[in-house]
Amino acid sequence: MAAIIVGPFPVAAVTSIVLFFQTFVGHGGLTTIGANDWSMGIVGAFSGYGVWLGLRGRTSIFWAAGLAGFVGDILTYLTAAFELAISIHPEAVLRYIGIFLLGYAPTQLPLAIMELVFTGLVVRYIAEVRPEMMKYAGWTPPPVKTTETTGGAV
């Protein structure tokens, strides 16, 4: 959602900062910042933003934003599974990426579905209530129908 509203580059920068501060509370660590930033801040943000760019204007704002959130989540965990497989078992990456994905699936698939709904609803709400916040997203509100534009019928 943040990548849609402010763009993927600021999201990648903020992700790095947040991951750095999380090292002090026992969530991750200095040795995992690069891998976490790659999977969340870069792959997740840029893939979600790419889906948004591809779908905006072709489908409803709910589905464009929701699918962007869903794809960003799924690719984040696909990347994390690959990172784990290549770092722990470089001799059998394909075998272990499947094992790690099976471990992620029960928790991350339901979260990705919730991300779809949440992101779709919030971005649609922002677009309706504060459309100026969607400026970077390349979304412009549809023109307001008035009696001048509809020939007297509203």
Buried (B, 14 or more C-beta within 10 A) or exposed (E): BBBBBBBBBBBBEBBBEBBEEBBEEEEBEEEBBEBBBBBBBBBBBBBBBBBBBBBBEEEEBBBBBBBBBBBBBBBBBBBBBBBBBEEEBEEEBEEBBEEBBEEBEEEBBEBBBEBBEBBBEBBBEBBEEEBEBBEEBEBEEEEEEEEEEEEEEE
